């Protein structure tokens, strides 16, 4: 019995006295993979204990035999081989020294500016720079998303080109959008129109001097530019045409209700004829007064003027009363035309028309005319009257 106790004590002492073989109490597989510790060698599975045999009959006591206790298996002092590096080594573990990163792979075929800015890949040398963008915030420029436009210092270079009036020109081009804009204007109010207006076409009954008179115009064009033709004149029945004129004018709108007109005027009929340069304006004044004023410069250097105005007072939906006034002036005496300086002639009338159709309206009315100054003196010398009242009847039409 004492021999068994001694053998157990020797075994315990030898286990604790082996130098350099101490292992951590708990070495997990994770730590062993990172190289922090070594896993102990796998122990062989213990063999199944044989079943106890039947005890033999006791023999006579003999001298006790001294046996040697079995020594535990002593581990080799040579360290075990380090385990292989894990198949997947992340950058975090490589930074801590737990594993070794594999050789750097070549950059991907497509390296975006975002990944290149973060160091994940390298942009190819032949890559084109990002296009300049006038609205490029600093954050996007730092990542390579865009390139800001360099602002010129004041006074060093001309200002950058202004943005186009139409936003669509940025995508479709200035020429394409200009053509589309012009087509849109033509189809929505910018197209050409035309009109013929006969303001007066009447017969005037005076004291034995019955006559006729006309005043009208025609125009062709758009809302801004127009070609205008005007004509007016008067004469007596059974006699020659007293005076008449034709004008060809270019009309330009300078406001919602104002047009300026430039052109030429040619006199026709009996007497001395003149050619004039003409300049004037037409306007729709407050309270719906149509106003017109024109200056004429003849080829002889003579200057004349004319102003007229009228307004339509609608009494009912069909009856319209139109007051009308006209004044003619001369800057000098022109005996060849039987005109004196100053106000040469004035006319006022009142006409009432019935618009049974808007385009055609017959009218009746009264007209008063008077010549002044040297013009009246020239008329008396020629045996003509200086003015008076007349009853008028005519037709106003437009189409």
Secondary structure, 3 states (H helix, E strand, C coil): CHHHHHHHHHHHHHHHCCCCCCCCCCCCHHHHHHCCCCCCCCCCCCCCCCCCCCCCCCCCCCCCCCCCCCCCCCCCCCCCCCCCCCCCCCHHHHHCCCCCCCCCCCCCCCCCHHHHHHCCCCCCCCCCCCCEECCCCHHHHHHCCCEECCCCCCCCCCCCCCCCCCCCHHHHCHHHHHHHHHHHHHHHHHCCEEEEEEEEEEEEECCCCCEEEEEEEEEEECCCEEEEEEEEEEEECCCCEEEEEEEEEEEEECCCCEEEEEEEEEEECCCCCCEEEEEEEEEEEHHHEEEEEEEEEECCCCEEEEEEEEEEEECCCCEEEEEEEEEEEECCCEHHHCECCEEEEEEEEEEEEEEEECCEEEEEEEEEEEECHHHHHHHHHCCCCCEEEEEEEEEEEEC
